[in-house]
Amino acid sequence: DAGVIQSPRHEVTEMGQEVTLRCKPISGHNSLFWYRQTMMRGLELLIYFNNNVPIDDSGMPEDRFSAKMPNASFSTLKIQPSEPRDSAVYFCASSLTSGGYNEQFFGPGTRLTVL
Amino acid sequence: ILNVEQSPQSLHVQEGDSTNFTCSFPSSNFYALHWYRWETAKSPEALFVMTLNGDEKKKGRISATLNTKEGYSYLYIKGSQPEDSATYLCAFSGSARQLTFGSGTQLTVLP
């Protein structure tokens, strides 16, 4: 298996533009997580899905952020409009279930820079 | 807000030294405690998932213990090597089931 796949790996955009980050989880994993990593706040959970259904989006910073999982093999995290403070590394991870007992497998991350 | 704390924040040791660091977490509504290793420019990789009080896990020179009653876990590295240099993250899973990560311990092993 190729592991969790994220694209793009790097994104540089201007303030106000729409940004879409993509993730393909490991085949057979039922849970998908979006994290944001910053120097100030470390690794924080934004939202997670179980069987393609959003379970907890309390970590999504504001309405500019949205996430979808239209099927078991694809998820997107969208920021519209983007702001400089959104600059961070965004990780997607997947696990067999969301029960907390299963290790999470992380993708390589997308480094977002908003100018 | 769940409080998951790791100490020390950073650590420098000489090659061959043994070392350990601490993760403290809420002692109520415990489900699991995870340890991840995060090398620079890579993504976090799971080391251990621990679920039972008194659990001890081992992988090569790295081991971990768990005390859920008092809310702490220790990670030990025996005979540190330069390739052990990384940030070690712990993550707590409680009743909400998702993981809350600590800020990590950054280990540097000097040759």
Interface residues (C-beta under 8 A of the other chain):
Chain A: F33 G42 L43 E44 L45 Y48 I55 D56 F91 S98 G99 G100 Y101 N102 E103 Q104 F105 F106 G107 P108 G109
Chain B: Y31 A32 H34 K42 S43 P44 E45 A46 V49 T51 L89 S93 G94 A96 R97 Q98 L99 T100 F101 G102 S103 G104
